[in-house]
Amino acid sequence: MNTGAAAEQLVHRELVWLVCGIGLAVLPHCTRLPVWIPLLHYCLTLSRLRIPVRWAQQQAVTLTTLRQLAMVAALIGVYSHYGTLAGRDAGVALLVVLSGFKVLESRTPRDFYIGCFLGYFLGITNFLYTQTIPTALFMCLVISIITACLVTRNDTGKQLSIPARLRLSGALLLQALPIMLVLFLLFPRVPGPLWGLPRDANTGRTGLDDEMAPGSVSQLILSDAVAFRAKFSGLTPEPDQLYWRGPVLWFSDGRKWTTGRGQSGRDPAPMNSYGTPLRYEITMEPTGKHWLFPLEMPAYIPEDSYLSADFQLKTKLPLRERNRYTLISYTNFRIGTDHPAELQRALQLPAGKHKKTLELARTWRQESNTPGQIIDRTLQWFSREKFYYTLTPPLIGGDSVDEFLFSTRQGFCEHYASAFVTLMRAAGIPARVVTGYLGGELNPVGDYLIVRQRDAHAWAEVWLGEEGWRRIDPTAAVSPARISEGIESALPDSIIDIPLGLENNVIARDLWQRFNNIRDAINYRWNEWVVGYGHRRQIQFLGQFGMGEADWRGMTVGLMAATAVIVLCIAVRLFGQRSTSADPAGRAYDQFCNKLARQGMVRHLSEGPVDFARRVSISRADLDQDVNRITSLYVDIRYGSQAHGLKSLQQQIRKFRAGYKHQ
């Protein structure tokens, strides 16, 4: 018998399980961290399996010194790469490194348990990067392996095979599943992510910003990331009506357009709406920014958002988690303004820039009678002259507008929107740039639209007096297909997400598209009910049971009651397993096992009578004959044909004494 945990040493098979469990938890981080960090971790953990225990004890001082020096060097390496030891990326890198050193120094059961807990936490850190279904399934595997580590540690008799350990680990996790579901549904959710958002959690995310320069929108065309999903209550509008409004840009320095300041503090301008309202629900991906993207023009907005004077829809807090909100919009509308200063801002031009453009605009103004004629002439010029819509326009140097209009004539939507607004302002027509998204991909499986980053778009709005602000999309004059059919029709297949070799195979492309639709529909539901189950979603769910947002007392009572019911069910099952058998032979054998258990020889739940007898005979040779005789008789009665031996079995068990040893 062990004299204490401190004197007990880990065996090789326990270390193998620990190394495998933590190694699996670290595996997804290999693509996110500098290559030397996971490499160092695996070198440390694998070397622990190769170090002889006796040699390690002899060289304990030297190994401890080397380990401490290596740890300091690793910490310096993490700091030099990230510039900090805080934040998501640096914190995960630090945890990966330190977990490797912890496994390297593991000697006692205490070290083993700490290593298992580190493995659990390392698995959870993967959800800081992605919360997809494959990630969740892989983390279930990781948790199962680490739980199997604990099973291995407590299998002192080495009775369980590897499949048996994994089955027992899975059974333990399934038993914990009800409690997990109760905690998931009822545990209070605070708005925003747990522990506050790390400062580097939004790095690497693509999306529209509050400024636009040549190439800023076209670079998003390479991104297949989802911006948001929209589900309409009725029919989905035509593609040329799907203008999702985002940042409105007023000021230009000759190359870059920005939103400017002073627009968000006022109420929105008056709007007249016509036709049938469209009710729809948007599931917005986290961006770390304030913009929402309603269908032009919104008439009803969510409670925690507001409309600026130029109809930018913003949230009060940055979008740091997935959000769902309901909107009502009109595609036929007229918006005006009651602020003369707004029209003056819409005529701003940078000093000393765009000389050729200004001269052309003045000429058109002199030759035209109305602003409408100037607009038509500009669009006809784009259409008739050799202007091209392309993803890869040539680089533009100093004066971006002049070079585009009079030299390269190749550009993406931001080039045409910028040039058009500049021409309008130069002709005395107030104008502004609007950025957002155009179109979307209909998923027939879930009957919703998928708007991706590649659907990013820029267009213009001009002021036409009594008509108010009118949307003008100059890209339509150059590439009508982009407006009426979506971005896929205007770009080559090499840009769209189509596997190599399927470009010309219509059937294969159709099957691939169906597969993507099913996959996205599954992800949509996963995001809606699992990943998106935040504070707002929880309040909606609990509201169905009469619990309001501030009803923390009812939530606590419900949580405690549900947990108590689950624990009671588990206790009843456990007591049921420990209760005596229904048949007389089983009850007699239970008495026999209880006598052995009082001497420290407890039969495992997964252990058969013969295996149990073999283990008892090894540890108590003095009981070998009695134990094997009773076991053989019980097996013959229970599983054979010797039912008449029941009385003999009961007599032998009554006479059996396990509390002594032969000398």
Secondary structure as UniProt FT lines:
FT   HELIX           5..7
FT   HELIX           12..26
FT   HELIX           27..31
FT   HELIX           36..50
FT   HELIX           53..58
FT   HELIX           60..82
FT   HELIX           88..104
FT   HELIX           109..125
FT   HELIX           126..128
FT   HELIX           133..154
FT   TURN            156..157
FT   HELIX           162..186
FT   TURN            194..195
FT   TURN            199..204
FT   STRAND          211..212
FT   TURN            214..217
FT   HELIX           218..222
FT   STRAND          226..232
FT   HELIX           239..241
FT   STRAND          243..249
FT   STRAND          251..252
FT   STRAND          257..258
FT   TURN            264..265
FT   STRAND          271..274
FT   STRAND          278..284
FT   STRAND          298..300
FT   TURN            303..304
FT   STRAND          305..307
FT   TURN            309..310
FT   STRAND          313..315
FT   STRAND          323..329
FT   STRAND          332..335
FT   HELIX           340..345
FT   TURN            346..347
FT   TURN            351..352
FT   HELIX           355..367
FT   HELIX           371..384
FT   TURN            385..386
FT   STRAND          388..389
FT   HELIX           400..403
FT   HELIX           404..408
FT   STRAND          410..411
FT   HELIX           413..426
FT   TURN            427..428
FT   STRAND          431..438
FT   STRAND          441..443
FT   TURN            444..447
FT   STRAND          448..452
FT   HELIX           453..455
FT   STRAND          456..463
FT   HELIX           465..467
FT   STRAND          469..472
FT   HELIX           475..478
FT   HELIX           480..484
FT   HELIX           487..490
FT   TURN            493..495
FT   TURN            500..501
FT   TURN            503..504
FT   HELIX           506..526
FT   HELIX           527..531
FT   HELIX           535..543
FT   TURN            544..546
FT   TURN            549..550
FT   HELIX           552..578
FT   HELIX           584..597
FT   TURN            598..600
FT   TURN            605..606
FT   HELIX           609..619
FT   HELIX           621..623
FT   HELIX           624..639
FT   HELIX           643..645
FT   HELIX           646..655
//
